[in-house]
C-alpha cells in the first residue's frame, strides 16, 4: 500500500539569522522526509493551506514580541481554515536576559494557529530552563520546541533531534 506523502511546510522568518539556522537544522534532522523551507516574508495563504503539516519558527523580540513578518501574518492566520492540520512550533529566546517573557513568540503563534482550527503538536518539557514566565506555557509544558542559543547552544542539536523524532510520529 503506497500512502501519499504528507506535505510538510516549515515557515520561518528569514530576517532572523538564528531562527533561519535552526530552521535549516530542523529540516536536516528530518533526513529523507521532505520538508519545504518557506520564509514567512514570502508566504501566502495558499502556502499554509496546501500543507498537511506545518512547522512554524519564530524568535521572541524585545519584551515578548513577534518579529515583524510574523506579526503581520497573524491577521492572515486568523482567516485560514486549518482544520485537520497539525502544527508544531519552535521558538528562540533568551532565558537569562528576558526571563519574564521567555519564548512568548511560541505562545502567540500557538494561539493564532489554534484559532484557525489547527491541532498543535510537539510540546516539550520545561526541564533544563530557568525563567520567570512565558506565554508559551500550557499545562506546565511549552507549546513547542524551545531553543536558547545565547545561553544553551550546546543543547540545541540534541533538542532538535529529539523534537523532530517526536514530530515524525505525530505527523503520520
Buried (B, 14 or more C-beta within 10 A) or exposed (E): EEEEEEEBBBBBBBBBEBBBBBBEBBBEBBEEBEBBBBBBBEBEEEBBBEBBBBBBBBBBBEEBBBBEBBBEBBEBBEEBEBEEBBBBBBBBBBBEEBBEBBBBBBBBBBBBBBBBEBBBBBBBEBEEBEBEEBBBBBEEEBBBBBBBBBBBEEBBEEBBBEBBEBBBEBBE
